[in-house]
């Protein structure tokens, strides 16, 4: 039997459904129709204890008024577009700006605050859909999007598709914040992070790429081998200081579905591999969680309480023709794949 209940209501009175998939001892995922959001994700840790390992908002009102994108599906364009402007088919497109003069995560009212339709829901999967009209947040073309969450063994697989009736740009991702010690357990400083990348993208003070990618070697961004997150985000490197931590794109080695990153908790022995088919992954260490928003348990989220690992195209790609293109044409289908593969990290430390 599938679990389906109402968490709350939108301002216009529409019900916000909460849909559960999976069953212990496998992962159990609670998906909100609001934002096609991962609300809770419970797994069995390396120490045998079941925990919710993602951050989430307490209720619908918190989600609608938050600017942290916690758990949401991000679109039309994940990450930033400089000045909210780019050229498409020879004409300038202007989209909504709300982050230091730039467009971020689709604009002031992105996909993460829309109520999605539930297409199907069974024991181990749920599919949701959204229609983004022509001109939505300034983006051209009517775009139809689907997101599917599926539990397969110890893996949670997320697939996204999009089609358009006019040339546009699309770059989707999921913005789950992970804490393998459990939601509300404190910071992710002691978590060990590996990123399968030799280069990252330096940005200016507003998060826009300064130029080309740069080697991670000799910088706090070097996670080619597993390293604790805490020391890296407390260095004097100007990129870390400006971002108040890590909030940067990494160029992932290879192509196709492949491993992007590994996150492990020495404390609980919980291990996560992130796999995706995207060219980059944005690593964000929760730098602007400031205690103003409540968690699913009623506590307050603060800086570093979770880490977001967001597979996607590179930031500001519509203005960077030399990078993988975000352009979607009529008749083509945008596809995105993400997998969270859970396991044990080894011996649990006392």
Secondary structure by P-SEA (a helix, b strand, c coil): cbbbbbccccccbbbbbbbbccccccbbbbbbcccccccbbbbbcccccccccbbbbccaaaaaacccccccccccccccccccccccccbbbbccccccccccccccccccccccccccccccbbbbbbbbcccccccccbbbbbbbbbbcccbbbbbbbbbbcccbbbbbbbbbbbbcccccccccccbbbbbcccbbbbbcccccccccccccccccccccccccaaaaaacccaaaaaacccccccccccccccccbbbbbccccbbbbbbbcccbbbbbcccccccccccccccccccccccccccccccccccccccccccccccbbbbbbbbbbbbbcccccc
